[in-house]
Amino acid sequence: MRKPSSPVGHLKIIMHKLRSVTLLCAGICAGVLSTVGITAYAEKQSAAPLPLAEIRQFTSAFNAIKDFYVDDVSDAKLLQSAVDGMVSGLDPHSSFLDVEGYKDMTESTQGSFGGLGLEVTKDPAGVRVISPIDDTPAARAGMRAGDIITRIDGKSVADMSLNAAVKLMRGQPNTKIELVVARKGANKPLNFSLVRALIKTQSVKMKKLDDKVGYIRISQFQERTAEDLSKYLDELAKDGHLEGLVLDLRNDPGGLLQAAIGVSAAFLPKGSDVVSTKGRQAQSDYTFKAVEADYRAGNAVMPMKFGDKTVAVKLTTARYYTPSGRSIQAKGIIPDIYVDDTPKGNYPSFQIREADLTHHLINQDENKDEKDLLKDLPYDDEEGEIPDYQYMFGDDKDWQLQQAVNFLKSKPVAESKYRGKPRDLVKKLKAEAAAEKLKADRAKASKTEKKAEDAKADKAEDAKTEN
């Protein structure tokens, strides 16, 4: 397992000769939140006075636990729990990584780790799936973004820390694990019997479609992502398959910022602004450009050494802004075209947005409170039944990919009827549709009733004639 950097779920179509359009099919891009290692707090002097009242409150709670708790708890466990809670309560992407957590994160970003293949975050009801990773046990079993894992091998995870839940899901390859999952639109909990595997994720995949159209899917941003993308683009160009290109980022949960900048640099003129950051410190204010130096330099998380142990603090240090200066925090990128998940409708739990995550950062550019911001988010089929239509990203039944190719060929695109529209408008449209359906059903019932009455009258007339 790997804790998510940030959910990204849109399909970007790169047109031949730099003509481009964004086709959002599976959620709103919330950007990749940066992380930074903290070498030691004591090394940095602060002008602010110590919060003595809060420190006394902490020591009082600490002493009460030591004196009265039913079991003896070590000082080390209490202090580590305090640090973990302090950091994880900031936002969904900040966390304290102990020795095993730091090792897991390193393995994940390098593309090899043991487990089920899920990007996860904490949810009050358990562990929420941000994205199943392609070609892993979780993806093959049919787990989806938005699923909430409530039990792991019979153990409830509602009150369990994210690190503890991740450790339960990790394990040796070829060992079994049982998950109980709550899914929006499902009437009862779903049971998944999975077999752990060595997860060696290939973050970039390529496919040659008909009519010289190329398809590249990026499932997450890893160390080799930009390099692998460049290799596949060269291959497509060499084989004459770049008259159109579909770049698929659906369910991409994020990853390394440097990799995301590198991907952008492959399609933008050299030196173009890609994204800018603004934080509390001067070094947090930076504009990333489409040049090699920006996406190949530096590490996302730096370790802290305590004796022979290595741990880390992963912190969100800045908010992200588009080149025009608009904050994408909790709102994401607004697409040009909305497409449903399937021709039969949308998966109710398919979308994960930054605004859906617990403790997400607010958008400081908006002069509105949190409730108003959530209300302003476009409609995305939060309710409804699960459509009877399944596919894997990139296969022949991939409805959204079909619409992307249609766009490239200047053919009609099946745009979503409701997705992306203002919620109040969708409410009105659905009410009108329900009224029309009721009217049509009544007309049909009346017609059927009249037909039955006519048949009955004809039968009675025939009986009179025979007499």
C-alpha positions as CSV (number, residue, x, y, z in Angstrom):
1,M,0.0,0.0,0.0
2,R,1.0,3.6,-0.4
3,K,-0.5,6.7,1.0
4,P,-1.7,9.0,-1.7
5,S,0.0,12.2,-2.7
6,S,-3.1,13.6,-4.3
7,P,-5.9,12.3,-6.4
8,V,-5.8,13.1,-10.2
9,G,-8.5,11.7,-12.4
10,H,-8.8,13.4,-15.9
11,L,-8.2,12.3,-19.4
12,K,-6.1,14.7,-21.4
13,I,-6.1,14.6,-25.2
14,I,-3.0,16.0,-26.9
15,M,-3.9,17.0,-30.4
16,H,-1.5,16.8,-33.4
17,K,0.5,20.0,-34.0
18,L,0.0,21.3,-30.4
19,R,-3.8,21.5,-30.6
20,S,-5.1,20.3,-27.2
21,V,-8.2,19.9,-25.1
22,T,-8.9,18.4,-21.8
23,L,-11.6,15.7,-21.6
24,L,-12.5,15.0,-18.0
25,C,-14.0,11.6,-17.5
26,A,-13.3,10.5,-14.0
27,G,-13.0,13.3,-11.5
28,I,-11.4,16.6,-10.8
29,C,-7.7,17.1,-10.8
30,A,-6.5,18.4,-7.4
31,G,-2.9,18.7,-8.2
32,V,0.2,17.1,-6.7
33,L,0.9,18.4,-3.2
34,S,4.6,18.8,-2.4
35,T,6.3,17.2,0.5
36,V,9.5,18.2,2.3
37,G,11.8,16.5,4.8
38,I,12.3,18.1,8.2
39,T,15.8,17.4,9.5
40,A,15.3,18.7,13.0
41,Y,12.9,21.2,14.5
42,A,15.5,22.2,17.1
43,E,17.8,23.4,14.4
44,K,15.4,26.2,13.4
45,Q,14.9,29.0,15.8
46,S,11.4,30.4,16.1
47,A,10.5,33.9,17.2
48,A,7.2,32.8,18.6
49,P,7.0,32.1,22.3
50,L,6.5,28.5,23.5
51,P,2.8,27.6,24.0
52,L,3.1,26.8,27.7
53,A,-0.6,26.2,28.3
54,E,-0.8,23.6,25.5
55,I,2.5,22.0,26.7
56,R,1.0,21.7,30.2
57,Q,-2.1,20.2,28.7
58,F,0.0,17.6,26.8
59,T,2.1,16.7,29.9
60,S,-1.1,16.3,32.0
61,A,-2.6,13.9,29.5
62,F,0.7,12.0,29.3
63,N,1.0,11.7,33.0
64,A,-2.7,10.6,33.4
65,I,-2.1,7.8,30.9
66,K,1.1,6.7,32.7
67,D,-0.6,6.7,36.1
68,F,-4.2,5.5,35.4
69,Y,-4.4,3.7,32.0
70,V,-5.5,0.0,32.4
71,D,-2.3,-1.3,30.7
72,D,1.3,-0.1,31.0
73,V,2.3,1.9,27.8
74,S,5.9,2.8,27.0
75,D,7.0,6.4,26.8
76,A,8.2,5.8,23.2
77,K,4.8,4.5,22.0
78,L,2.9,7.5,23.6
79,L,5.3,10.0,22.1
80,Q,5.3,8.4,18.6
81,S,1.4,8.3,18.7
82,A,1.4,12.0,19.7
83,V,3.7,12.9,16.8
84,D,1.7,10.8,14.3
85,G,-1.6,12.4,15.4
86,M,-0.1,15.9,15.3
87,V,1.1,15.5,11.7
88,S,-1.8,13.4,10.2
89,G,-4.4,15.9,11.6
90,L,-3.0,18.6,9.3
91,D,-4.3,17.4,5.9
92,P,-4.8,14.1,4.0
93,H,-1.2,14.2,2.5
94,S,0.9,15.0,5.6
95,S,2.1,12.1,7.8
96,F,4.8,10.9,10.1
97,L,6.7,8.0,8.6
98,D,8.2,5.6,11.0
99,V,11.0,3.2,9.9
100,E,8.6,0.8,8.1
101,G,6.5,3.7,6.7
102,Y,9.6,5.4,5.3
103,K,10.7,2.1,3.7
104,D,7.2,1.5,2.2
105,M,7.1,5.0,0.7
106,T,10.5,4.6,-0.8
107,E,9.6,1.3,-2.4
108,S,6.3,2.7,-3.7
109,T,7.9,5.7,-5.5
110,Q,10.5,3.5,-6.9
111,G,7.9,1.1,-8.3
112,S,8.3,-2.1,-6.4
113,F,6.5,-3.2,-3.1
114,G,4.6,-6.1,-1.7
115,G,0.9,-6.0,-1.1
116,L,-2.5,-5.6,-2.9
117,G,-1.9,-2.5,-5.1
118,L,-4.1,0.2,-3.6
119,E,-3.6,3.9,-3.0
120,V,-5.4,4.7,0.2
121,T,-6.2,7.4,2.7
122,K,-7.9,7.5,6.1
123,D,-11.7,7.8,6.3
124,P,-13.8,8.0,9.5
125,A,-15.5,4.7,8.5
126,G,-12.2,2.9,7.7
127,V,-9.7,3.1,4.9
128,R,-10.8,4.9,1.7
129,V,-9.4,3.6,-1.7
130,I,-8.1,6.5,-3.7
131,S,-7.1,4.3,-6.6
132,P,-6.4,0.6,-7.4
133,I,-3.1,0.4,-9.3
134,D,-3.4,-1.2,-12.7
135,D,-2.6,-4.9,-13.1
136,T,-2.5,-5.7,-9.4
137,P,-4.6,-8.1,-7.2
138,A,-6.9,-5.2,-6.1
139,A,-7.6,-4.0,-9.6
140,R,-8.1,-7.5,-11.0
141,A,-10.6,-8.3,-8.2
142,G,-12.7,-5.3,-9.2
143,M,-12.0,-2.9,-6.3
144,R,-12.8,0.8,-7.2
145,A,-11.9,4.3,-6.2
146,G,-14.2,5.4,-3.4
147,D,-14.5,1.9,-1.8
148,I,-14.2,2.0,2.0
149,I,-12.4,-0.9,3.6
150,T,-14.1,-1.5,6.9
151,R,-12.5,-4.8,7.9
152,I,-9.1,-6.5,7.2
153,D,-9.0,-10.2,8.0
154,G,-11.9,-9.7,10.4
155,K,-10.4,-6.7,12.2
156,S,-12.3,-3.4,12.2
157,V,-10.2,-0.6,10.8
158,A,-12.5,2.4,11.7
159,D,-10.4,3.3,14.8
160,M,-7.1,2.1,13.3
161,S,-4.4,4.5,12.1
162,L,-3.6,4.5,8.4
163,N,-0.1,3.1,9.0
164,A,-1.5,0.2,11.0
165,A,-4.1,-0.6,8.3
166,V,-1.5,-0.5,5.6
167,K,0.8,-2.8,7.5
168,L,-2.1,-5.3,7.8
169,M,-2.6,-5.2,4.0
170,R,1.1,-5.7,3.3
171,G,2.6,-9.1,3.5
172,Q,4.5,-11.8,1.8
173,P,3.5,-12.7,-1.8
174,N,1.1,-15.6,-2.3
175,T,-0.5,-15.1,1.1
176,K,-4.3,-14.6,1.4
177,I,-6.2,-11.7,2.9
178,E,-9.9,-11.0,3.3
179,L,-11.3,-7.5,3.0
180,V,-14.8,-6.2,3.8
181,V,-15.7,-3.2,1.7
182,A,-18.5,-0.6,1.8
183,R,-19.4,0.7,-1.7
184,K,-21.8,3.5,-2.6
185,G,-24.7,2.1,-4.6
186,A,-24.3,-1.4,-3.1
187,N,-27.0,-2.6,-0.8
188,K,-24.7,-4.6,1.5
189,P,-21.0,-4.9,2.3
190,L,-18.8,-6.6,-0.4
191,N,-16.3,-9.3,0.5
192,F,-13.0,-9.6,-1.3
193,S,-10.7,-12.6,-1.0
194,L,-7.3,-11.5,-2.4
195,V,-3.8,-13.0,-2.7
196,R,-0.9,-10.6,-2.0
197,A,1.7,-10.2,-4.7
198,L,4.9,-8.4,-5.3
199,I,3.7,-5.2,-6.8
200,K,6.1,-4.0,-9.6
201,T,4.1,-1.1,-11.0
202,Q,4.8,0.1,-14.5
203,S,3.5,3.6,-14.4
204,V,3.4,4.2,-18.1
205,K,1.8,1.9,-20.7
206,M,1.3,2.4,-24.4
207,K,-1.1,1.0,-27.0
208,K,-1.4,1.7,-30.8
209,L,-5.0,2.3,-31.8
210,D,-6.5,2.4,-35.2
211,D,-6.1,5.3,-37.7
212,K,-2.6,6.1,-36.4
213,V,-3.8,7.2,-33.0
214,G,-1.6,6.5,-30.0
215,Y,-2.7,5.8,-26.4
216,I,-0.5,6.3,-23.4
217,R,-1.7,5.6,-19.8
218,I,0.1,7.0,-16.7
219,S,-1.2,5.3,-13.6
220,Q,1.0,7.2,-11.1
221,F,4.0,9.5,-11.2
222,Q,7.2,7.6,-10.3
223,E,10.9,8.2,-10.7
224,R,11.0,6.6,-14.2
225,T,7.6,8.0,-15.5
226,A,9.0,10.9,-17.6
227,E,11.7,8.7,-19.0
228,D,9.3,5.9,-19.9
229,L,6.9,8.4,-21.5
230,S,9.6,9.8,-23.7
231,K,10.5,6.3,-24.8
232,Y,6.9,5.5,-25.8
233,L,6.4,8.8,-27.6
234,D,9.6,8.1,-29.7
235,E,8.3,4.6,-30.5
236,L,4.8,6.0,-31.6
237,A,6.4,8.7,-33.7
238,K,8.8,6.2,-35.4
239,D,5.9,3.9,-36.2
240,G,3.7,6.8,-37.5
241,H,1.2,6.5,-34.7
242,L,1.2,10.1,-33.5
243,E,-1.4,11.7,-35.8
244,G,-3.4,11.8,-32.5
245,L,-2.6,10.9,-28.9
246,V,-4.8,10.1,-25.9
247,L,-2.9,10.7,-22.6
248,D,-4.9,8.8,-19.9
249,L,-4.6,10.0,-16.3
250,R,-7.8,8.5,-15.0
251,N,-7.5,7.5,-11.3
252,D,-3.9,8.6,-11.2
253,P,-3.4,9.4,-7.5
254,G,-0.4,11.6,-8.0
255,G,3.2,10.8,-6.8
256,L,6.4,12.6,-7.4
257,L,6.2,16.2,-8.3
258,Q,9.3,16.0,-10.4
259,A,7.8,13.2,-12.5
260,A,4.6,15.2,-13.1
261,I,6.6,18.3,-14.2
262,G,8.6,16.0,-16.5
263,V,5.4,14.7,-18.2
264,S,4.2,18.2,-18.8
265,A,7.6,19.2,-20.3
266,A,7.1,16.5,-22.9
267,F,4.1,18.4,-24.4
268,L,4.9,22.1,-23.7
269,P,7.3,24.5,-25.3
270,K,10.6,24.7,-23.4
271,G,10.4,27.2,-20.6
272,S,6.6,27.2,-20.3
273,D,5.2,27.7,-16.8
274,V,3.7,24.4,-15.6
275,V,2.6,25.1,-12.1
276,S,3.5,27.5,-9.2
277,T,3.5,27.1,-5.5
278,K,2.9,29.5,-2.7
279,G,3.6,28.7,1.0
280,R,4.5,30.4,4.3
281,Q,8.2,30.4,3.6
282,A,10.1,32.1,0.8
283,Q,11.5,28.9,-0.5
284,S,7.9,27.6,-0.9
285,D,7.1,30.2,-3.5
286,Y,8.3,28.8,-6.8
287,T,7.3,28.5,-10.5
288,F,8.1,25.1,-12.1
289,K,8.9,25.3,-15.8
290,A,9.0,22.8,-18.6
291,V,12.8,22.4,-18.5
292,E,14.9,19.4,-17.5
293,A,16.5,21.0,-14.5
294,D,13.1,21.6,-12.8
295,Y,11.9,18.0,-12.9
296,R,15.2,16.1,-12.3
297,A,16.5,18.0,-9.3
298,G,15.9,17.2,-5.6
299,N,14.1,14.7,-3.5
300,A,10.4,14.9,-2.4
301,V,11.1,13.7,1.2
302,M,14.3,13.8,3.1
303,P,15.0,11.4,5.9
304,M,15.8,12.1,9.6
305,K,18.4,10.0,11.2
306,F,18.0,9.0,14.9
307,G,20.9,6.6,15.6
308,D,20.6,3.7,13.2
309,K,16.9,4.4,12.5
310,T,15.6,6.5,9.6
311,V,12.2,8.1,9.8
312,A,10.6,11.1,8.0
313,V,8.0,13.7,8.2
314,K,5.9,14.3,5.0
315,L,4.4,17.7,5.0
316,T,2.3,19.8,2.6
317,T,4.4,22.9,2.3
318,A,2.5,24.9,-0.4
319,R,-0.7,25.3,-2.4
320,Y,-0.6,24.8,-6.1
321,Y,-1.6,27.4,-8.8
322,T,-2.1,27.3,-12.5
323,P,0.1,29.4,-14.8
324,S,-2.7,32.0,-14.8
325,G,-2.5,32.2,-11.0
326,R,-5.7,30.4,-10.1
327,S,-5.6,28.1,-7.1
328,I,-6.7,24.5,-7.8
329,Q,-7.0,23.5,-4.2
330,A,-10.2,21.5,-3.4
331,K,-11.6,22.5,-6.9
332,G,-9.2,21.2,-9.5
333,I,-9.1,21.8,-13.2
334,I,-12.3,22.6,-15.0
335,P,-12.6,20.4,-18.2
336,D,-13.8,21.3,-21.6
337,I,-15.9,18.1,-22.0
338,Y,-17.5,15.8,-19.5
339,V,-18.1,12.1,-20.4
340,D,-19.8,9.4,-18.3
341,D,-18.0,6.4,-17.1
342,T,-20.1,4.0,-19.2
343,P,-22.8,4.3,-21.8
344,K,-25.2,3.1,-19.1
345,G,-24.3,5.8,-16.6
346,N,-21.7,6.5,-13.9
347,Y,-20.3,4.4,-11.0
348,P,-21.6,6.2,-7.9
349,S,-18.3,5.8,-6.0
350,F,-16.0,6.2,-8.9
351,Q,-14.9,9.8,-8.2
352,I,-12.5,10.9,-5.5
353,R,-11.9,14.7,-5.3
354,E,-9.6,16.6,-3.0
355,A,-12.7,18.1,-1.4
356,D,-13.9,14.6,-0.4
357,L,-10.9,13.9,1.8
358,T,-10.9,14.5,5.5
359,H,-9.0,17.6,6.7
360,H,-8.4,18.8,3.1
361,L,-6.9,22.3,2.8
362,I,-9.4,25.1,1.9
363,N,-9.0,27.2,-1.2
364,Q,-7.8,30.6,0.1
365,D,-8.6,32.4,-3.1
366,E,-12.3,31.7,-2.5
367,N,-14.2,34.2,-0.3
368,K,-16.6,31.5,0.8
369,D,-16.9,29.1,3.7
370,E,-16.3,25.4,3.4
371,K,-20.0,24.5,2.9
372,D,-20.4,27.0,0.1
373,L,-17.3,25.8,-1.6
374,L,-18.6,22.2,-1.6
375,K,-21.9,23.3,-2.9
376,D,-20.2,25.1,-5.8
377,L,-18.5,21.9,-7.0
378,P,-20.1,20.5,-10.2
379,Y,-22.4,17.6,-10.0
380,D,-20.7,14.2,-10.4
381,D,-23.4,11.5,-10.0
382,E,-23.0,11.1,-6.2
383,E,-26.1,8.9,-6.2
384,G,-27.6,6.2,-8.4
385,E,-27.2,2.5,-9.1
386,I,-24.1,0.8,-10.3
387,P,-24.3,0.3,-14.1
388,D,-24.1,-3.2,-15.5
389,Y,-21.0,-2.3,-17.6
390,Q,-17.4,-3.2,-16.7
391,Y,-14.1,-2.5,-18.4
392,M,-10.4,-2.0,-17.7
393,F,-8.8,1.2,-18.7
394,G,-7.5,0.9,-22.3
395,D,-9.5,-2.2,-23.4
396,D,-11.9,-2.4,-26.3
397,K,-15.0,-1.7,-24.1
398,D,-13.4,1.5,-22.6
399,W,-16.3,3.9,-23.2
400,Q,-14.4,7.0,-22.2
401,L,-11.4,6.1,-24.5
402,Q,-13.9,5.6,-27.3
403,Q,-15.2,9.1,-26.9
404,A,-11.6,10.5,-26.8
405,V,-10.8,8.8,-30.1
406,N,-14.1,10.1,-31.5
407,F,-13.0,13.6,-30.6
408,L,-9.7,13.2,-32.3
409,K,-11.4,12.0,-35.4
410,S,-13.9,14.9,-35.3
411,K,-16.8,12.5,-34.7
412,P,-19.6,13.2,-32.2
413,V,-18.7,12.8,-28.6
414,A,-21.3,11.4,-26.2
415,E,-21.2,14.2,-23.6
416,S,-22.6,13.6,-20.1
417,K,-26.2,14.7,-19.5
418,Y,-25.6,15.8,-15.9
419,R,-21.9,15.5,-15.0
420,G,-20.1,18.8,-14.6
421,K,-23.2,21.0,-14.5
422,P,-24.2,23.1,-11.5
423,R,-25.9,21.1,-8.8
424,D,-29.0,23.3,-8.7
425,L,-29.4,23.0,-12.5
426,V,-29.0,19.2,-12.3
427,K,-31.6,19.0,-9.5
428,K,-34.0,21.0,-11.8
429,L,-33.2,18.9,-14.9
430,K,-33.7,15.6,-13.0
431,A,-37.0,16.8,-11.6
432,E,-38.2,17.7,-15.1
433,A,-37.0,14.3,-16.4
434,A,-38.8,12.6,-13.6
435,A,-42.0,14.5,-14.3
436,E,-41.7,13.7,-18.0
437,K,-41.2,10.0,-17.2
438,L,-44.2,10.0,-14.9
439,K,-46.3,11.6,-17.6
440,A,-45.1,9.1,-20.2
441,D,-45.7,6.1,-17.8
442,R,-49.2,7.4,-17.1
443,A,-49.9,7.8,-20.8
444,K,-48.6,4.3,-21.4
445,A,-50.7,2.8,-18.6
446,S,-53.8,4.7,-19.9
447,K,-53.1,3.4,-23.4
448,T,-52.7,-0.2,-22.1
449,E,-55.8,0.1,-20.0
450,K,-57.8,1.4,-23.0
451,K,-56.5,-1.4,-25.1
452,A,-57.6,-3.9,-22.5
453,E,-61.0,-2.3,-22.3
454,D,-61.4,-2.4,-26.1
455,A,-60.3,-6.0,-26.2
456,K,-62.9,-6.8,-23.5
457,A,-65.6,-4.9,-25.4
458,D,-64.7,-6.7,-28.6
459,K,-64.9,-10.1,-26.8
460,A,-68.3,-9.2,-25.4
461,E,-69.5,-8.1,-28.9
462,D,-68.3,-11.4,-30.4
463,A,-70.2,-13.3,-27.7
464,K,-73.4,-11.5,-28.5
465,T,-73.0,-12.3,-32.2
466,E,-72.5,-16.0,-31.5
467,N,-75.7,-16.1,-29.5
